[in-house]
Amino acid sequence: MRPFDYIIPKDHAEASALLAEGSGAARAFQGGTDLLIRVRGGFIRPERVVDLKSLPGMQEIRLGKDGWLVIGAACTMNQVAIHPLVRERYDLLAQGTASVASYQLRNRATIGGNCCNASPAADTAPPLFCLDTIVELYGPGGVRRLPIADFYVGPGRTALQRGEFLTSIHLPPSPTGAQGVYNKLGRTKVGDIAVMSVAVYAWPAATQSGLTWRIALGAVGPTPLRAPEAETALAADISPAGVVAAAQLAAGASRPIDDIRASAAYRRDMVRVLARRGIEKVLDLTGLRDLSGLGGAA
Ligand SMILES: Cc1cc2nc3c(=O)[nH]c(=O)nc-3n(C[C@H](O)[C@H](O)[C@H](O)COP(=O)(O)OP(=O)(O)OC[C@H]3O[C@@H](n4cnc5c(N)ncnc54)[C@H](O)[C@@H]3O)c2cc1C
């Protein structure tokens, strides 16, 4: 591996300055599970790697006074997956983080690194999209916040500007009775990057169907995607025919490509299948499955 300087900054300002200085050959570093593989493969050649893990708040999970959950960007997948507040109030995110690779890798890989790597297949992304997440960035201009959907710009590209880094992930209070399901298809049952994935999330509300819905898709577009037409359809109709139609609309929202892991056509069809399963499971969890007319049918 090409040598590089490894630096632990003492505070946010120093970290930002180190990332901004010079020819731009500096890289933020947390778990290194994406970064070091890319360096070893010669895809990137950083002269300087800035380890952000020890900065204040980066490894903390705390409930803010406003009821929002704040997750430091350097929290590991396992730390997030087993945290009592995450499990109790944001189980959808616990499912996403727990589905990443192996237990050993989850002890190293961080939630912030997963976001900043900006893979459309990132397993934290569909849950974070459904949960209306806000990300907080620190940079030369100070602190700014963005909705997660604006943070993902393209494959491997984020809204981060020169000298900026992700400090934390902010989740709004979860609505009473909210339920979510993350369904991931890999080439192997565990430990593989998603061929595609679907997160489904709903909570009781004054809609025609009694629920407000969020559906987000992974690995079927240049960034993770929401499926707004499917969400709107489910707010109006959760009958068996309505669920089938919404799953089809979710498939229609996908923009997959052919690659070594799957064809575009297979991915799109699997969105339809996993979206339907996710919707039915959420209806089970909310206790509305019988009212929807789906009964016990699988
Ligand atoms: C064997 C293997 C299996 C994997 N399986 C999965 C899987 O199933 N699902 C999945 O989603 N991912 C998977 N991954 C990918 C990877 O583990 C995740 O993307 C991981 O969460 C990245 O976090 P990290 O802390 O290791 O990031 P790093 O490697 O440290 O950084 C990743 C990128 O983000 C930048 N960065 C890191 N932190 C910040 C910050 N705070 N601000 C700005 N930029 C930052 C880095 O410069 C780098 O470009 C797998 C990886 C491996 C090696």
The ligand as a Tripos MOL2 file, in Angstrom:
@<TRIPOS>MOLECULE
LIG
   53    58     1     0     0
SMALL
NO_CHARGES

@<TRIPOS>ATOM
      1 C1        -16.0880   -7.3640    3.4550 C.3       1 LIG1
      2 C2        -16.9650   -6.1460    3.4270 C.ar      1 LIG1
      3 C3        -18.3360   -6.3210    3.4440 C.ar      1 LIG1
      4 C4        -19.1680   -5.1960    3.4270 C.ar      1 LIG1
      5 N1        -20.5270   -5.4000    3.4620 N.ar      1 LIG1
      6 C5        -21.3520   -4.3140    3.4870 C.ar      1 LIG1
      7 C6        -22.7550   -4.5060    3.5740 C.ar      1 LIG1
      8 O1        -23.2940   -5.6180    3.6500 O.2       1 LIG1
      9 N2        -23.5310   -3.3960    3.5800 N.ar      1 LIG1
     10 C7        -23.0020   -2.1280    3.5180 C.ar      1 LIG1
     11 O2        -23.7640   -1.1540    3.5300 O.2       1 LIG1
     12 N3        -21.6680   -1.9280    3.4570 N.ar      1 LIG1
     13 C8        -20.8350   -2.9880    3.4350 C.ar      1 LIG1
     14 N4        -19.4830   -2.7980    3.3600 N.ar      1 LIG1
     15 C9        -18.9730   -1.4170    3.2360 C.3       1 LIG1
     16 C10       -18.4680   -0.7380    4.5160 C.3       1 LIG1
     17 O3        -18.1910   -1.6120    5.5690 O.3       1 LIG1
     18 C11       -19.3260    0.4160    4.9490 C.3       1 LIG1
     19 O4        -19.5610    1.3600    3.9390 O.3       1 LIG1
     20 C12       -18.7510    1.1330    6.2180 C.3       1 LIG1
     21 O5        -19.8890    1.4830    6.9530 O.3       1 LIG1
     22 C13       -17.8670    2.3550    5.9990 C.3       1 LIG1
     23 O6        -17.5470    2.9060    7.2780 O.3       1 LIG1
     24 P1        -16.0360    3.1270    7.7300 P.3       1 LIG1
     25 O7        -16.0770    3.7680    9.0540 O.co2     1 LIG1
     26 O8        -15.2460    1.8880    7.6010 O.co2     1 LIG1
     27 O9        -15.6150    4.2070    6.6150 O.3       1 LIG1
     28 P2        -14.1750    4.5640    6.0590 P.3       1 LIG1
     29 O10       -13.6500    3.4440    5.2190 O.co2     1 LIG1
     30 O11       -13.3090    5.0810    7.1450 O.co2     1 LIG1
     31 O12       -14.6000    5.7860    5.1020 O.3       1 LIG1
     32 C14       -15.4480    5.5740    3.9920 C.3       1 LIG1
     33 C15       -15.5020    6.8440    3.1300 C.3       1 LIG1
     34 O13       -16.1350    7.8970    3.8090 O.3       1 LIG1
     35 C16       -15.2370    8.9890    4.0740 C.3       1 LIG1
     36 N5        -15.5300    9.3810    5.4560 N.ar      1 LIG1
     37 C17       -15.5150    8.5830    6.5530 C.ar      1 LIG1
     38 N6        -15.9790    9.2480    7.6080 N.ar      1 LIG1
     39 C18       -16.2640   10.5010    7.1900 C.ar      1 LIG1
     40 C19       -16.7880   11.6780    7.8380 C.ar      1 LIG1
     41 N7        -17.1310   11.6900    9.1370 N.pl3     1 LIG1
     42 N8        -16.9650   12.8020    7.1040 N.ar      1 LIG1
     43 C20       -16.6330   12.8120    5.7760 C.ar      1 LIG1
     44 N9        -16.1570   11.7430    5.1090 N.ar      1 LIG1
     45 C21       -15.9750   10.5900    5.8190 C.ar      1 LIG1
     46 C22       -13.8530    8.4310    3.8540 C.3       1 LIG1
     47 O14       -12.9420    9.4310    3.4260 O.3       1 LIG1
     48 C23       -14.1110    7.3980    2.7740 C.3       1 LIG1
     49 O15       -14.2120    8.0190    1.5170 O.3       1 LIG1
     50 C24       -18.6220   -3.8860    3.3760 C.ar      1 LIG1
     51 C25       -17.2330   -3.7280    3.3780 C.ar      1 LIG1
     52 C26       -16.4050   -4.8380    3.4010 C.ar      1 LIG1
     53 C27       -14.9230   -4.6280    3.4020 C.3       1 LIG1
@<TRIPOS>BOND
     1     1     2 1
     2     2     3 ar
     3     2    52 ar
     4     3     4 ar
     5     4     5 ar
     6     4    50 ar
     7     5     6 ar
     8     6     7 ar
     9     6    13 1
    10     7     8 2
    11     7     9 ar
    12     9    10 ar
    13    10    11 2
    14    10    12 ar
    15    12    13 ar
    16    13    14 ar
    17    14    15 1
    18    14    50 ar
    19    15    16 1
    20    16    17 1
    21    16    18 1
    22    18    19 1
    23    18    20 1
    24    20    21 1
    25    20    22 1
    26    22    23 1
    27    23    24 1
    28    24    25 2
    29    24    26 1
    30    24    27 1
    31    27    28 1
    32    28    29 2
    33    28    30 1
    34    28    31 1
    35    31    32 1
    36    32    33 1
    37    33    34 1
    38    33    48 1
    39    34    35 1
    40    35    36 1
    41    35    46 1
    42    36    37 ar
    43    36    45 ar
    44    37    38 ar
    45    38    39 ar
    46    39    40 ar
    47    39    45 ar
    48    40    41 1
    49    40    42 ar
    50    42    43 ar
    51    43    44 ar
    52    44    45 ar
    53    46    47 1
    54    46    48 1
    55    48    49 1
    56    50    51 ar
    57    51    52 ar
    58    52    53 1
@<TRIPOS>SUBSTRUCTURE
     1 LIG1         1 GROUP 0 **** ****
